[in-house]
Amino acid sequence: MGSVRFMSIGTGIVLFVIGAILTFAVNVDLGAAVNLDLIGYILMGAGLIVFLVGLVLMFRKRESITTVSNGVDANGGSVQQRRTSETDNPINPTI
């Protein structure tokens, strides 16, 4: 899941840059059928949305708790349990 966060941030930046290039740097008249400025603005908007979704996924706090029970011990009926807790918070891992 961690690589998806960074991929979406990078993809958002790439879409925004391509849109800005089409809008502000390319001055080609392709006729009334294709408006490169509009396509550029659409790509910049999509890039901004993808970038923000990536940031939200990166900064959200996730926690998973796993409890494993092995059953009854052969010596007297004691139960062996193991519990692990993992917090995925890249900003402050001690929370």
N, C-alpha and C positions, 0 to 999 in steps of 0.2 A: 504494500500500500504506500510505502514511503516514496518509491520511485514514481508513482502516479502523481503525487503532489508536485514533485519537481518537474515532471514532464508537462503538466498542465501550466505551470508558471512559464516555462520556456516556450511552450506552444503559444500561449497568450502574447508573449513579447514578440515572437516571430510574426504572428498574424497582425499585430498592431504596426510593426515596422513595414511589412509589405503593404498594408493599407495606406500608411503615411506616404510611402514612395509612390504608390499609384495616384494618390490624391494631390500631392504637392510637387512631385518631381517629374512625372510623366506628362508631357503636353502633346498627346497624339489625338487627332480627331478621327474616330472610327465611325462616324456617322451617328444618326439618331438611334440606332439599334443598341449601341453599347456606350454607357456613360462611365468612364473609368473613375471619375470623381465619386460617383455614388457607390461603385464597387469598393473603392478605397475606404469610404466612410463606413460601409457595412463591415469590412474586414477589421477596421479599427475598433468598432463597437464589439464585434465578436471576440477580438483579442482581449479587450478590457474585461469582458465578462468571464472568459476562461481564466485570465490572470487572477481575478478576484476569487473565483471558485477555488483555485489552487491555494491562494493565501488562507482562505477559510479552512480548507482541509488541513493545511500545515499547522495552523494555530489552535485547532480544536483539541481538547483534552480527551484522550481515550484511555480507558482502564480495563484490563481483563484480569479476572480472578479464576484460577483453576484449582479445583479440589479433587484429589484422587484418593479413593479408598481401596485398599488391597484386600479387605475381608478379615476373616478371623485367623488369628495366629494358632499354630498347632500346639503351643505350650500352655495355653490357659485362656484362650478366648480374647486376647487383646487385639484391638483393631489398629492397624497401621495407617496413618493418614499423612498426606503431604499436601500442603497448600502453598501455592505460589501466587504472588501478586505482581503485576507488571503495569507500569504506567508509561504511556507513550506521550511525552510532552517535550518537544525539542527546545522549548524556550527555557523552562526551568525543570530539570529532571528530578528535583527533590520534592516536588509537590505531589 
